[in-house]
Amino acid sequence: MTLDIKNITEAVPHPELTCTTCHACCCRLEVMIITDTGVPEEHIAYDKWGGETMLRLDDGWCSALDRETYMCTIYENRPWICREFEMGSYECKTERTEQM
């Protein structure tokens, strides 16, 4: 019997997902800034080619994450990719499973 990892991920029960109970798994991902949404300069990192990404701290967490509330401190100006990463989506559940 072979196991399909997608089916396992979907079958694993997840408590109700909300950004306040998630512990911000997605805030450990590399986020490219591909449109201008007003991300403050202090949260932008530049690669050797001049590409912009969200600054991640030495421990891998996004610099815009409030560590006490796990909420984004620049929510209204967050990158497009963060806006598209839907809470409770397949991608969200996959990241949660990998981080646990």
Secondary structure per residue as TSV (DSSP state, phi and psi in degrees):
chain	resnum	aa	ss	phi	psi
A	1	M	-	360.0	127.5
A	2	T	-	-101.7	150.1
A	3	L	-	-106.9	133.0
A	4	D	-	-92.7	113.5
A	5	I	H	-59.6	-34.3
A	6	K	H	-62.7	-43.7
A	7	N	H	-66.5	-35.6
A	8	I	H	-64.0	-46.1
A	9	T	H	-60.0	-42.1
A	10	E	H	-72.0	-28.4
A	11	A	H	-82.8	-21.9
A	12	V	S	-67.1	124.3
A	13	P	-	-68.3	133.5
A	14	H	-	-114.3	134.2
A	15	P	-	-62.7	166.3
A	16	E	-	-50.7	126.4
A	17	L	-	-90.7	124.5
A	18	T	-	-138.7	155.9
A	19	C	T	-62.8	-27.3
A	20	T	T	-80.2	-15.7
A	21	T	T	-111.4	3.6
A	22	C	S	-82.1	-29.8
A	23	H	-	69.1	24.0
A	24	A	-	53.8	46.6
A	25	C	G	-55.0	-38.5
A	26	C	G	-68.2	-18.6
A	27	C	G	-79.6	7.5
A	28	R	G	-108.5	-0.5
A	29	L	S	-85.9	154.1
A	30	E	-	-75.9	127.9
A	31	V	-	-119.1	114.4
A	32	M	B	-79.8	141.8
A	33	I	-	-99.1	108.2
A	34	I	-	-112.5	-8.1
A	35	T	S	-138.0	159.7
A	36	D	-	-87.7	106.4
A	37	T	S	-112.1	2.4
A	38	G	-	92.6	23.9
A	39	V	-	-59.4	126.2
A	40	P	-	-60.4	141.9
A	41	E	G	-53.1	-35.2
A	42	E	G	-68.7	-8.2
A	43	H	G	-108.7	11.4
A	44	I	E	-109.2	133.1
A	45	A	E	-112.0	152.3
A	46	Y	E	-120.5	133.4
A	47	D	-	-84.5	179.3
A	48	K	T	-67.2	-12.6
A	49	W	T	-100.2	1.8
A	50	G	S	90.3	3.7
A	51	G	-	-69.4	146.5
A	52	E	E	-101.3	135.7
A	53	T	E	-134.9	163.3
A	54	M	E	-68.1	135.3
A	55	L	-	-65.7	130.0
A	56	R	B	-113.0	139.9
A	57	L	-	-76.2	172.9
A	58	D	T	-54.6	-28.4
A	59	D	T	-88.1	2.2
A	60	G	S	95.2	-8.1
A	61	W	-	-81.8	147.0
A	62	C	B	-60.5	137.8
A	63	S	T	-68.8	-17.2
A	64	A	T	-89.0	0.4
A	65	L	E	-84.5	128.0
A	66	D	E	-78.0	115.8
A	67	R	T	-69.9	-19.2
A	68	E	T	-85.8	-38.5
A	69	T	T	-103.1	-12.9
A	70	Y	T	59.7	29.1
A	71	M	E	-109.2	153.5
A	72	C	E	-76.4	129.3
A	73	T	T	-81.8	-10.4
A	74	I	T	-123.5	35.0
A	75	Y	G	-48.4	-45.8
A	76	E	G	-67.5	-19.6
A	77	N	G	-117.7	17.8
A	78	R	-	-65.0	154.6
A	79	P	-	-62.4	159.9
A	80	W	H	-56.9	-42.2
A	81	I	H	-60.7	-39.9
A	82	C	H	-65.3	-35.1
A	83	R	H	-67.8	-32.6
A	84	E	H	-85.4	-19.0
A	85	F	S	-77.5	100.3
A	86	E	-	-83.0	133.4
A	87	M	T	-60.6	129.2
A	88	G	T	83.7	0.2
A	89	S	S	-72.5	171.2
A	90	Y	H	-54.9	-45.2
A	91	E	H	-61.3	-42.1
A	92	C	H	-61.5	-49.8
A	93	K	H	-63.3	-37.4
A	94	T	H	-63.5	-46.1
A	95	E	H	-62.5	-42.5
A	96	R	H	-60.4	-42.5
A	97	T	H	-64.9	-42.2
A	98	E	H	-69.8	-31.0
A	99	Q	H	-82.4	-18.8
A	100	M	-	-80.6	360.0
